[in-house]
Amino acid sequence: MKSLKRSGSQYSEVMILGPGGYAIGRLMLDPFSVKLYSSKAEDFEAIRRLQAEGMSLAEAVEHSAGGI
């Protein structure tokens, strides 16, 4: 587990433990999903602010993700 890495919002390595053993994988998300599932306060506040200005959640996330 000490070798697992995270590279900003590009990817995170994960270890999945199950009855048959374990596997190491790499979780890679698209920019929209990175913003949608972010736990960073600045991302959350930016999306909330855009919603307060009248954008839907999807529009606010897309705008925050760089207008995909």
C-alpha positions as CSV (number, residue, x, y, z in Angstrom):
1,M,0.0,0.0,0.0
2,K,2.9,2.3,0.5
3,S,3.5,2.4,-3.3
4,L,0.0,3.7,-4.1
5,K,0.1,7.2,-5.6
6,R,-2.1,10.2,-6.5
7,S,-1.3,12.6,-9.2
8,G,-3.4,15.7,-8.6
9,S,-6.7,15.3,-10.4
10,Q,-5.2,13.2,-13.2
11,Y,-5.5,9.8,-11.4
12,S,-5.5,8.1,-8.0
13,E,-4.3,4.5,-7.5
14,V,-6.6,2.3,-5.5
15,M,-6.3,-1.1,-3.9
16,I,-9.4,-3.4,-3.9
17,L,-9.4,-6.2,-1.4
18,G,-11.8,-9.1,-1.9
19,P,-12.3,-12.7,-1.0
20,G,-10.0,-13.9,-3.8
21,G,-7.2,-11.5,-3.0
22,Y,-6.4,-7.9,-4.0
23,A,-5.9,-5.8,-7.0
24,I,-4.3,-2.5,-7.7
25,G,-5.9,-0.2,-10.2
26,R,-5.8,3.4,-11.4
27,L,-8.9,5.6,-11.1
28,M,-9.0,8.2,-13.9
29,L,-11.9,10.6,-14.2
30,D,-13.0,13.1,-16.9
31,P,-12.8,16.8,-16.0
32,F,-16.6,17.0,-15.3
33,S,-16.5,14.1,-12.9
34,V,-13.4,15.5,-11.1
35,K,-15.2,18.8,-10.3
36,L,-18.6,17.0,-9.6
37,Y,-17.0,14.7,-7.0
38,S,-14.4,17.1,-5.6
39,S,-14.2,17.6,-1.9
40,K,-12.1,20.7,-2.2
41,A,-13.8,23.7,-0.5
42,E,-12.9,26.1,-3.4
43,D,-14.5,23.7,-6.0
44,F,-17.7,23.4,-3.9
45,E,-18.0,27.1,-3.3
46,A,-17.4,27.9,-7.0
47,I,-20.2,25.6,-8.1
48,R,-22.5,26.9,-5.4
49,R,-21.8,30.5,-6.4
50,L,-22.6,29.7,-10.1
51,Q,-25.8,28.0,-9.0
52,A,-26.8,31.1,-7.0
53,E,-26.3,33.1,-10.2
54,G,-28.9,30.9,-11.9
55,M,-27.0,28.0,-13.5
56,S,-28.2,24.4,-13.1
57,L,-25.8,22.0,-11.2
58,A,-24.7,20.5,-14.6
59,E,-24.0,23.9,-16.1
60,A,-22.1,25.0,-13.0
61,V,-20.0,21.9,-12.9
62,E,-19.3,22.1,-16.7
63,H,-18.3,25.8,-16.4
64,S,-16.0,25.0,-13.4
65,A,-14.4,22.1,-15.3
66,G,-13.4,24.5,-18.1
67,G,-16.4,24.4,-20.3
68,I,-15.8,20.9,-21.6
